[in-house]
Amino acid sequence: MKRFLAALGIFMLAGVVQGCHREDAHGPDVWAAVNGHEIKRDMVEKYYCNAIATENAPATQDEALSRRLDVLETLITNEIMMELAQKQGLAATEGEVEDQFTQAKAPYTEDDFLRQLKGRCFTPDDFKQQIREKLTIQKLLNREVASKVTISDQDVTDYYNQNHTQYPFNVPETLFHLARIVVTPQKDAQILNRKNDDATTDAEAKRKISVLLEKLNSGADFGQLALDYSEDPTTSRSGGDMGSVPQSSLDSADPALKKAVLALKPGQTSGVIATKDAYYILKLVGKEAPGQRELSDTQVSILIRDTLRSRKEQLLNGAFLVNARNNSKITNYLAQQVLESGGKLPISTAPAANK
């Protein structure tokens, strides 16, 4: 599901500063031009609709316009990067695109998959194009940035010496890595599981949670069941993963939940836990004892190296993108029109983008 949602979302590239060159000859549906390539209103509206698909609260006019400007900036950046990648022969192959498309589609029935896409204003071809752009741009950044990043042993040592008194090197109390499946006995305002499944009465909730426990006892994957059926909007999309919960936080939890957590061993799953608001099934993914982690611990050095590499790549990615934009001819007509109109959208919004 994470791959699906990540592929559906726009391939966001942060830290970009716009450079503009004014061009006057353009149609009213052209909202930007990049090196002579037009980006039209309908494309911005489609990706705007995609971006707000899971939001419940309606945006104000100013918020909606600001989001459209953000979406357009991302499309401008992606166009620049795609041009650079294609010049270097780094375009994603059809086989690579199809592989990721198939992986994203695999957990769904055909109807469910198409329904998910339609809810985000995408067609299968739109989704494939988004995958193509993401893979292509990543190839470019891998060649131009990631391949040039080096982290020395001294860098790792220095980072540890500066941060060894802090988490995750110094763990002050026991941490429980938990996952959960939640079923509520009332209709929920927001359901984000893949099946759009929602128990609306106590009888339905009891029946549903019992069926899920049976599936788990029969060998079903906890994360997949959470993705499909959990009614918790904060964790259903991550397969029920709650991350690491400190033991002190259990004191403020429902006593039944705390008791269940303390009784579990890593890898074990609880039975059904009834609280006043919902029914739960918990899984203890892992447990971390308190204490100091030393640099000699291989996992510590790997964690530091990965952290430093990620930071360096983020910095260089931003610099690379700014430089690429500086070498491009860009005109953001929408931004110009917003300024000229005093903050109004000069062209009416497409119905599909309204919520």
C-alpha positions, 0 to 999 in steps of 0.5 A: 500500500505504501508503494501504491500511495507513494506512486499515486502521490506527486513525485515531490522534489523539495528545495526548489527556487523558481526562475521565470522568463516572461513569454506573452504568446500562450493559450488561456489553458497554458499555465506554464512553459518549460523550455518550450514545453507547455504545461496545461491547466487540465494537467494541473487540475488532475494532479491537484485532485490527486493531491487532495483526494484523501483530505476531508476538510474543504480548502478555502479559495486561497488554500486551493489556489496555493496548492495549485501553485505548488502542484504546478511548481512540482510539474515544472521541476519534473519536466526539467528533470525528465528532459535532463534524464532523457538527454542522458538516456536514463528514461525508465524502460517499459518493463520497469514501469510495468513491474512497478505497476503490477506490484502496486496493483497486486493487492487489489481486485481489478475493480478495487484498483480502478476505484482507487485510481478514480478516487484520485482522478487518475487513469491506469495510463496516468498512474503508469506515467507517474511511475515512469517519471518517478523511476526516470528522475530517480535514475538521474539523481542516482547518477548525478548525486547519489553516486558521488556521495561518500561517508568516511569512517571518521564522519561516522565516529564524529556523528556518534561522539556528538549524539551518543547521549541521545536516542537512538544511541541512548535508550532511556526506557523500554520501547515496544514496537507495536502494530494494531488492527482497530474495529469500531462499533459505529460509522467512522467519518474517515475510512482509509483501509483498502477495502473501504470496510467499516463496521457500523454497529457493535454486533458488526464490529464483534463479528468483524474482529472475530473473523480477522482474529481467525484469519490471523490464527490461520496464518494471514499476514497482520499487515495485509489485514490491517491494510484491508480492514483496520478502521484506524485512519492513523495506522491502516495505511501503514499496515497497522504499524504504530512505531515504537511506543515507550513504556511510560506511554502505556500508563495512559493507555486503556488498562486492557491494552497495557496488560496485553502489550506487557504479556506479549513477546516479540512476534506474538499477536494478542487476542481480541481486546475490548475497550469502551470505544473499539476492539483491538488486535495488537502485535508486538513487532519488537522490543528494545531494552533501555541502555547505551548503544556503542559505536562498535555495534554494527547496527549503530554504525549502519544507522549513522552511515545511512543517516549521513548519506541521506542528509548529504543526498538531500542537500545535493539533490536540492542544489542540483535541482536549483542549478537545473532550473537556473539553466532552463527557460521557465515561465509560470503563467498561473503565478503571473495571473494570480499576481495580476488578479490580486490572488484570484484564480483567473480560470474556473476550476475543473469540477473534477478537482473540487471536493 
